[in-house]
Amino acid sequence: MSFTNALAIVSSRPTDVAALEQLASAALDAGEEDRALPLLARAVAQRQSARLWQWKGLLERALDEHEDALVSLSEAARLDPQDASIAHGLARTALEAGVPAETLFERARALAPVDGSVLIGLAAARAAAGHGEQGAQELEAILAEVPLWLDGQLQLAQLRSTLGAGPRAIEAVERALAATPQQPQLWQLLFDLHAKREDFAALLAAVERSKQAGAPRTLTRVFEAVASGELGMTEQADRLYAEVDANGGAGIAMWRVRHLLRSGRPEEAKPIIDAEMGGPGAAVTWPYAASAWRMTGDPRSDWLDGASKLVSAADLTPDLPPIEQLAATLRALHIAKGEYLDQSVRGGTQTDGPLFSRVDPVIRALRSAVVRAVEKHVAQLPPPDSRHPLLASRRDRRIRFAGSWSVRLRDAGFHTSHVHPQGWISSALYVALPEEKPGGDPHAGWLQLGAPPADLRTGLEPLRLIKPEPGKLVLFPSWMWHGTVPFAAGERLTVAFDVAPPR
């Protein structure tokens, strides 16, 4: 049911629990939580319903009002302490809010002992409390019994990586394969993990092992093509990609585009890019379109990233909490010892969970300053353009975040050039920076926009280099390549976020 229809029903039946539940569900789907919330708030004041308190909490959580959501979900849990979904929602909201959540997840696990999302959440709560090793061991114990729980395998690998295990992060997957080498799902998971880690030599070796174990050729051919292309084995990759295309190799178009760009054939890449533009993979296609069009002098390049107002930089210092207080708050959140498997960070750590959902007053003040800055940025964008990946979106909706986090880089740390396909507008907010070294690279630590990853060997220079300064916020399209120049020594502390595409 549409939100409009659900709203009309509730207007005539304001205390009908089923109608209010339907309204809340429709509001979450349509991004209309702020319109539904007052009706839920009025209803829970009139009748004690655990379900309505739960829906109220879910609406508040979707609006990043986690403090209010915790109150609502706690009341729902008081009214119905045996409801597993309420217990899980309360635990998940507490974890996102940055308050202790282990006990809450243990309660949810007692009510739903085989719910994988609860078990994964408990591991995350353990890590957030500094008990990551315990969380990893608990996942390992479950996976020893249920090795084909792929979500659990992925979570364990990610957790082990942030605990500093490095290449050993995928040992549980290897153990599962040693016991059941005939399982193609496990081989695909292993391939995916090697690709996330950008260890393509290991990926190619794993493909060879899987062939000996009898893995399907339809699976191995795809990943062999990917590894060969990423390793610069041009002739082998050409042959394999031709075989994949002939056998319906859906989902690897951009890997092939990367191979063609790397081997100096952007004109061959452009038809593949054009074919992907109108499909579900458009979000990951735009950065490669930008590269191919620049390499070939395609006039669409200026249309895509030539507008100066797509990028803005502003000093947020007057609106932020005191910068040293913000820095201290962020440093306390950097408890990881290693990097995520699939992130751009090299030589540093990244916080877990949605930073802007935390109830810490310093983070709430930070979020408010960021929202105001994003609103100003959106207001000055060029006129709407229905074909453009940034300018096509509506601009009359509240600012929402697809993700928010902090990165702390240490000596020689940097970000590889990357993009954020889940976002609309991405960012860098500088909080603490290393001292400039006399005689060093004058651009050390600077933000690079528009330069494709070095391993693609496109020869393209950055479209823009931006000097970092404490309190400066840089906003740019999420599809635009961005990375940093390494610095020699010190600390580079930032906040980053993705503004979600408006709904």
C-alpha positions as CSV (number, residue, x, y, z in Angstrom):
1,M,0.0,0.0,0.0
2,S,1.2,3.5,-0.8
3,F,2.0,6.0,2.0
4,T,-0.8,8.3,0.8
5,N,-3.4,5.6,1.0
6,A,-2.1,4.4,4.4
7,L,-2.3,8.0,5.7
8,A,-5.8,8.3,4.5
9,I,-6.9,5.2,6.3
10,V,-5.2,6.3,9.6
11,S,-6.9,9.7,9.4
12,S,-10.2,8.0,9.7
13,R,-9.1,5.3,12.1
14,P,-6.4,7.0,14.3
15,T,-6.2,4.2,17.0
16,D,-6.4,1.2,14.7
17,V,-3.2,-0.8,15.4
18,A,-3.2,-2.6,12.1
19,A,-3.7,0.6,10.1
20,L,-1.0,2.4,12.1
21,E,1.4,-0.5,11.5
22,Q,0.7,-0.3,7.8
23,L,1.3,3.4,7.9
24,A,4.6,3.1,9.6
25,S,5.8,0.4,7.2
26,A,4.7,2.5,4.2
27,A,6.5,5.5,5.7
28,L,9.8,3.6,6.0
29,D,9.5,2.5,2.4
30,A,8.7,6.0,1.1
31,G,11.0,8.0,3.3
32,E,8.1,9.7,5.0
33,E,9.0,8.8,8.6
34,D,8.7,12.4,9.9
35,R,5.0,12.6,8.6
36,A,4.0,9.3,10.2
37,L,5.8,9.7,13.5
38,P,3.4,12.2,15.1
39,L,0.5,9.9,14.5
40,L,2.4,7.0,16.1
41,A,3.3,9.2,19.0
42,R,-0.3,10.2,19.6
43,A,-1.4,6.5,19.3
44,V,1.0,5.2,21.9
45,A,-0.1,7.9,24.3
46,Q,-3.6,6.6,24.0
47,R,-3.1,2.9,24.3
48,Q,-0.3,0.6,25.6
49,S,0.8,-1.4,22.5
50,A,4.2,-3.0,22.3
51,R,3.9,-3.2,18.5
52,L,3.1,0.5,18.2
53,W,6.0,1.4,20.4
54,Q,8.2,-0.8,18.3
55,W,7.1,1.0,15.1
56,K,7.6,4.4,16.7
57,G,11.1,3.4,17.6
58,L,11.8,2.1,14.1
59,L,10.6,5.5,12.6
60,E,12.9,7.4,15.0
61,R,15.8,5.1,14.2
62,A,15.3,5.8,10.5
63,L,15.5,9.5,11.2
64,D,18.8,9.1,13.2
65,E,17.0,10.0,16.4
66,H,18.5,7.1,18.2
67,E,18.0,8.5,21.7
68,D,14.3,8.7,21.2
69,A,14.3,5.3,19.5
70,L,15.9,3.7,22.5
71,V,13.2,5.0,24.7
72,S,10.5,3.7,22.4
73,L,12.0,0.3,21.9
74,S,12.7,-0.1,25.6
75,E,9.0,0.5,26.3
76,A,8.1,-2.0,23.6
77,A,10.4,-4.6,25.3
78,R,8.9,-3.8,28.7
79,L,5.4,-4.5,27.3
80,D,6.4,-7.6,25.5
81,P,9.7,-9.0,26.8
82,Q,9.3,-12.3,24.9
83,D,9.2,-10.7,21.4
84,A,12.4,-11.5,19.6
85,S,12.1,-8.8,16.9
86,I,11.6,-6.1,19.6
87,A,14.6,-7.4,21.5
88,H,16.7,-7.4,18.4
89,G,15.6,-4.0,17.3
90,L,16.5,-2.6,20.7
91,A,19.9,-4.2,20.6
92,R,20.7,-3.0,17.1
93,T,19.6,0.5,17.9
94,A,21.8,0.6,21.0
95,L,24.8,-0.6,19.0
96,E,24.3,2.1,16.4
97,A,23.8,4.7,19.1
98,G,27.1,3.9,20.6
99,V,25.8,2.6,24.0
100,P,26.6,-0.8,25.5
101,A,24.7,-3.4,23.5
102,E,26.2,-6.8,24.4
103,T,23.7,-7.7,27.1
104,L,20.8,-6.6,24.8
105,F,22.1,-8.8,22.0
106,E,22.5,-11.7,24.5
107,R,18.9,-11.3,25.4
108,A,17.9,-11.3,21.7
109,R,20.0,-14.4,21.2
110,A,18.2,-16.2,24.0
111,L,14.9,-15.4,22.3
112,A,16.1,-16.2,18.8
113,P,19.1,-18.5,19.2
114,V,19.5,-19.4,15.5
115,D,18.8,-16.0,14.0
116,G,21.9,-15.2,12.0
117,S,21.4,-11.4,12.1
118,V,21.3,-11.5,15.9
119,L,24.5,-13.6,16.1
120,I,26.3,-11.2,13.7
121,G,25.1,-8.3,15.7
122,L,26.3,-9.8,18.9
123,A,29.8,-10.2,17.4
124,A,29.7,-6.6,16.4
125,A,28.6,-5.5,19.9
126,R,31.5,-7.5,21.4
127,A,33.9,-5.8,19.1
128,A,32.5,-2.4,20.0
129,A,33.0,-3.1,23.7
130,G,36.6,-4.2,23.1
131,H,35.8,-7.9,23.2
132,G,36.3,-8.6,19.5
133,E,38.3,-11.8,20.1
134,Q,35.4,-13.2,22.1
135,G,33.0,-12.3,19.3
136,A,35.3,-13.9,16.7
137,Q,35.6,-17.1,18.7
138,E,31.9,-17.4,19.2
139,L,31.4,-17.1,15.4
140,E,34.1,-19.6,14.8
141,A,32.3,-22.1,17.1
142,I,29.1,-21.7,15.2
143,L,30.8,-22.0,11.8
144,A,32.5,-25.2,12.9
145,E,29.0,-26.6,13.1
146,V,27.4,-24.7,10.1
147,P,30.3,-23.9,7.7
148,L,27.8,-23.0,4.9
149,W,26.5,-20.0,6.9
150,L,28.0,-17.6,4.4
151,D,27.0,-14.3,6.1
152,G,28.7,-15.6,9.3
153,Q,31.8,-16.5,7.3
154,L,31.9,-13.0,5.8
155,Q,31.4,-11.3,9.2
156,L,34.1,-13.4,10.8
157,A,36.6,-12.5,8.0
158,Q,35.8,-8.9,8.4
159,L,36.1,-9.0,12.2
160,R,39.4,-10.9,12.0
161,S,40.7,-8.3,9.6
162,T,39.9,-5.4,11.9
163,L,41.5,-7.3,14.7
164,G,44.7,-7.3,12.7
165,A,44.8,-10.8,11.3
166,G,45.8,-9.7,7.8
167,P,45.7,-12.5,5.3
168,R,44.7,-15.0,8.1
169,A,41.3,-13.3,8.3
170,I,39.9,-15.9,5.8
171,E,41.2,-19.0,7.6
172,A,37.7,-20.1,8.6
173,V,36.7,-20.2,5.0
174,E,39.8,-22.2,4.1
175,R,39.0,-24.7,6.9
176,A,35.4,-25.1,5.6
177,L,36.7,-25.7,2.1
178,A,39.2,-28.3,3.4
179,A,36.3,-30.2,4.9
180,T,33.8,-29.7,2.0
181,P,35.8,-28.8,-1.2
182,Q,32.8,-29.7,-3.4
183,Q,30.8,-26.6,-2.2
184,P,30.7,-24.0,-4.9
185,Q,29.2,-21.4,-2.5
186,L,32.3,-21.6,-0.4
187,W,34.6,-21.2,-3.4
188,Q,32.7,-18.2,-4.5
189,L,32.9,-16.6,-1.0
190,L,36.7,-17.2,-1.0
191,F,37.0,-15.6,-4.5
192,D,34.9,-12.7,-3.4
193,L,37.1,-12.2,-0.3
194,H,40.3,-12.2,-2.3
195,A,38.8,-9.7,-4.7
196,K,37.8,-7.5,-1.7
197,R,41.3,-7.6,-0.4
198,E,42.6,-6.9,-4.0
199,D,44.9,-9.9,-3.7
200,F,44.5,-11.1,-7.3
201,A,47.5,-13.4,-7.2
202,A,45.8,-15.3,-4.3
203,L,42.5,-15.2,-6.3
204,L,44.1,-16.8,-9.3
205,A,45.7,-19.5,-7.2
206,A,42.4,-20.2,-5.5
207,V,40.7,-20.6,-8.9
208,E,43.3,-23.2,-9.9
209,R,42.7,-25.1,-6.6
210,S,38.9,-24.9,-7.2
211,K,39.3,-26.5,-10.6
212,Q,41.0,-29.5,-9.1
213,A,38.1,-29.7,-6.6
214,G,35.6,-29.8,-9.4
215,A,34.1,-26.3,-9.1
216,P,31.8,-25.4,-11.9
217,R,33.5,-23.9,-14.9
218,T,30.9,-21.2,-15.1
219,L,32.1,-20.0,-11.7
220,T,35.8,-20.4,-12.2
221,R,36.0,-18.8,-15.6
222,V,34.5,-15.5,-14.3
223,F,37.0,-15.1,-11.5
224,E,39.9,-16.4,-13.6
225,A,39.1,-13.6,-16.1
226,V,38.9,-11.0,-13.3
227,A,42.2,-12.1,-11.8
228,S,44.0,-12.3,-15.1
229,G,42.8,-8.8,-16.1
230,E,43.8,-7.3,-12.7
231,L,47.2,-8.9,-12.9
232,G,47.9,-7.5,-16.4
233,M,47.8,-10.9,-18.1
234,T,46.2,-9.3,-21.2
235,E,46.0,-12.1,-23.7
236,Q,44.7,-14.6,-21.2
237,A,42.1,-12.1,-19.9
238,D,41.0,-11.3,-23.4
239,R,40.4,-15.0,-24.1
240,L,38.6,-15.6,-20.8
241,Y,36.3,-12.5,-21.1
242,A,35.3,-13.6,-24.6
243,E,34.3,-17.0,-23.2
244,V,32.4,-15.4,-20.3
245,D,30.5,-13.1,-22.7
246,A,29.6,-16.0,-24.9
247,N,28.2,-17.9,-21.9
248,G,26.2,-15.0,-20.3
249,G,28.7,-13.7,-17.7
250,A,26.3,-11.2,-16.1
251,G,27.7,-8.9,-13.3
252,I,31.3,-8.6,-14.4
253,A,30.9,-5.8,-17.0
254,M,33.0,-3.3,-15.0
255,W,35.7,-5.8,-14.3
256,R,36.0,-6.1,-18.1
257,V,36.0,-2.4,-18.5
258,R,38.8,-2.1,-15.9
259,H,40.8,-4.6,-18.0
260,L,40.2,-2.7,-21.2
261,L,41.2,0.6,-19.6
262,R,44.3,-1.0,-18.1
263,S,45.3,-2.3,-21.5
264,G,44.9,1.0,-23.2
265,R,41.6,0.3,-25.0
266,P,39.1,2.9,-23.8
267,E,37.2,2.9,-27.1
268,E,36.4,-0.8,-26.7
269,A,35.2,-0.1,-23.1
270,K,32.8,2.7,-24.1
271,P,30.1,0.4,-25.7
272,I,30.1,-1.8,-22.6
273,I,29.7,1.3,-20.4
274,D,26.9,2.7,-22.5
275,A,25.1,-0.6,-22.3
276,E,25.3,-0.5,-18.5
277,M,24.1,3.0,-18.1
278,G,20.4,2.3,-18.1
279,G,20.6,-0.9,-16.0
280,P,20.9,-1.7,-12.3
281,G,24.7,-1.4,-12.4
282,A,24.6,2.3,-13.4
283,A,25.9,3.5,-10.0
284,V,29.2,1.6,-10.4
285,T,29.5,2.5,-14.1
286,W,29.7,6.3,-13.8
287,P,33.4,6.5,-12.5
288,Y,34.5,4.3,-15.4
289,A,32.5,6.4,-17.9
290,A,34.3,9.4,-16.5
291,S,37.7,7.8,-17.1
292,A,36.9,6.4,-20.5
293,W,35.4,9.7,-21.7
294,R,38.4,11.7,-20.5
295,M,40.8,9.2,-22.2
296,T,39.1,9.5,-25.5
297,G,38.2,13.2,-25.5
298,D,34.5,12.4,-25.5
299,P,32.4,15.6,-25.0
300,R,30.3,13.8,-22.4
301,S,33.3,14.2,-20.1
302,D,32.7,18.0,-19.6
303,W,29.0,17.4,-19.2
304,L,29.6,14.8,-16.5
305,D,32.2,16.4,-14.2
306,G,32.9,19.8,-15.8
307,A,30.5,21.8,-13.7
308,S,32.5,23.6,-11.0
309,K,29.6,23.6,-8.5
310,L,29.6,19.8,-8.2
311,V,32.5,20.2,-5.7
312,S,32.5,22.6,-2.8
313,A,34.8,23.3,0.2
314,A,33.7,25.2,3.3
315,D,35.1,25.9,6.7
316,L,32.8,24.4,9.3
317,T,34.9,25.4,12.3
318,P,32.3,28.0,13.6
319,D,29.6,25.4,13.6
320,L,31.5,22.4,14.9
321,P,32.3,21.5,18.5
322,P,35.7,22.6,19.6
323,I,38.1,20.8,17.2
324,E,40.2,19.3,19.9
325,Q,37.2,18.0,21.7
326,L,35.9,16.5,18.4
327,A,39.3,14.9,17.7
328,A,39.4,13.3,21.2
329,T,35.9,12.0,20.8
330,L,36.8,10.4,17.4
331,R,40.1,8.9,18.6
332,A,38.3,7.1,21.4
333,L,36.3,5.3,18.7
334,H,39.3,4.0,16.8
335,I,39.7,0.7,18.6
336,A,40.3,-1.5,15.5
337,K,43.8,-2.9,14.9
338,G,43.5,-3.5,11.2
339,E,41.8,-2.4,8.1
340,Y,38.5,-3.6,6.7
341,L,38.7,-6.1,3.8
342,D,37.1,-3.9,1.2
343,Q,37.9,-0.3,2.2
344,S,40.3,2.3,0.7
345,V,42.2,2.8,3.9
346,R,45.9,2.0,3.8
347,G,47.9,2.4,7.0
348,G,45.1,3.3,9.3
349,T,41.7,2.4,10.9
350,Q,38.1,3.1,10.2
351,T,35.3,3.3,12.8
352,D,32.5,0.7,12.6
353,G,28.8,1.5,12.4
354,P,27.0,4.7,11.5
355,L,28.9,7.5,13.2
356,F,26.1,10.0,12.9
357,S,23.7,7.6,14.8
358,R,25.7,7.9,18.0
359,V,24.0,9.7,20.8
360,D,27.2,11.4,22.1
361,P,26.5,15.1,22.2
362,V,29.7,15.9,20.4
363,I,28.7,13.7,17.5
364,R,25.1,15.1,17.5
365,A,26.5,18.6,17.2
366,L,28.8,17.4,14.4
367,R,25.9,15.9,12.5
368,S,23.8,19.0,12.8
369,A,26.7,21.1,11.3
370,V,27.1,18.7,8.5
371,V,23.4,18.6,7.6
372,R,23.3,22.4,7.3
373,A,26.5,22.4,5.1
374,V,25.0,19.7,2.8
375,E,21.8,21.7,2.5
376,K,23.8,24.7,1.4
377,H,25.8,22.6,-1.1
378,V,22.6,21.1,-2.6
379,A,21.0,24.5,-2.9
380,Q,23.9,25.8,-5.1
381,L,24.0,22.9,-7.5
382,P,23.5,23.5,-11.2
383,P,19.9,23.2,-12.6
384,P,18.4,19.7,-12.7
385,D,19.4,17.4,-15.5
386,S,17.5,14.1,-15.8
387,R,20.4,12.3,-17.4
388,H,23.1,13.3,-14.9
389,P,23.9,11.0,-12.0
390,L,24.1,13.9,-9.5
391,L,21.8,16.5,-10.9
392,A,18.9,14.2,-11.8
393,S,17.9,13.7,-8.1
394,R,15.1,15.7,-6.4
395,R,16.2,18.3,-3.9
396,D,13.1,18.8,-1.8
397,R,13.8,15.9,0.7
398,R,15.5,15.8,4.1
399,I,19.2,15.0,4.2
400,R,19.8,11.3,4.9
401,F,23.0,9.4,5.2
402,A,23.9,6.1,3.5
403,G,26.9,5.8,5.8
404,S,29.1,7.9,8.1
405,W,32.4,7.0,9.7
406,S,35.8,8.3,10.9
407,V,39.2,7.4,9.4
408,R,42.5,7.7,11.3
409,L,45.6,7.4,9.1
410,R,49.0,7.1,10.6
411,D,52.6,7.3,9.2
412,A,52.5,7.1,5.4
413,G,48.8,6.4,5.5
414,F,46.6,7.1,2.5
415,H,43.3,6.3,0.7
416,T,43.5,4.5,-2.6
417,S,41.4,6.1,-5.3
418,H,37.9,4.8,-5.0
419,V,34.2,5.7,-5.3
420,H,31.0,5.2,-3.2
421,P,28.3,3.6,-5.3
422,Q,25.7,3.7,-2.5
423,G,25.9,7.4,-2.1
424,W,24.8,10.6,-3.9
425,I,27.2,13.1,-2.4
426,S,30.4,12.1,-0.6
427,S,32.7,14.0,1.7
428,A,35.9,14.6,3.6
429,L,35.9,16.6,6.9
430,Y,39.3,17.3,8.3
431,V,39.8,17.2,12.1
432,A,43.5,16.7,12.7
433,L,46.4,16.7,10.3
434,P,50.1,15.9,10.3
435,E,52.7,18.7,10.4
436,E,54.0,19.7,7.0
437,K,57.6,18.6,6.6
438,P,60.1,21.0,5.0
439,G,61.3,19.6,1.7
440,G,58.6,17.0,1.5
441,D,55.9,16.5,-1.1
442,P,54.0,19.8,-1.2
443,H,50.8,17.9,-1.7
444,A,51.3,15.3,1.0
445,G,47.9,14.3,2.5
446,W,45.9,16.3,0.0
447,L,42.6,15.1,-1.5
448,Q,42.7,14.1,-5.1
449,L,39.5,14.2,-7.1
450,G,39.0,12.6,-10.5
451,A,42.2,10.5,-10.7
452,P,41.4,6.9,-11.4
453,P,43.2,4.2,-9.4
454,A,46.8,4.0,-10.3
455,D,46.6,0.3,-11.2
456,L,44.3,1.2,-14.1
457,R,47.3,2.9,-15.7
458,T,45.1,5.5,-17.5
459,G,47.6,8.3,-17.2
460,L,44.9,10.7,-16.1
461,E,45.8,13.4,-13.6
462,P,43.4,14.6,-10.9
463,L,40.8,17.1,-11.9
464,R,41.3,18.9,-8.6
465,L,43.7,18.8,-5.7
466,I,42.4,20.2,-2.4
467,K,44.5,21.1,0.6
468,P,43.2,19.7,3.9
469,E,42.7,22.1,6.8
470,P,41.2,21.4,10.2
471,G,37.5,22.1,10.1
472,K,37.3,22.1,6.2
473,L,34.5,20.1,4.7
474,V,34.8,19.0,1.0
475,L,31.7,17.7,-0.8
476,F,31.8,16.0,-4.2
477,P,29.7,13.5,-6.3
478,S,29.9,10.0,-4.9
479,W,30.8,8.6,-8.4
480,M,33.9,10.8,-8.6
481,W,37.2,9.0,-8.1
482,H,38.8,10.3,-4.9
483,G,41.9,9.4,-2.9
484,T,44.7,11.0,-1.0
485,V,48.4,11.6,-1.5
486,P,50.4,9.7,1.2
487,F,52.1,11.7,3.9
488,A,55.4,10.9,5.6
489,A,54.5,10.9,9.4
490,G,51.9,11.9,11.9
491,E,48.1,11.6,12.2
492,R,45.4,12.4,9.7
493,L,42.0,12.3,11.4
494,T,38.9,12.8,9.3
495,V,35.1,12.3,9.2
496,A,33.5,11.0,6.1
497,F,29.9,10.3,5.0
498,D,27.7,9.5,2.1
499,V,24.5,11.5,1.5
500,A,21.9,9.0,0.4
501,P,20.2,9.5,-3.0
502,P,16.9,11.4,-2.2
503,R,13.8,9.3,-2.3
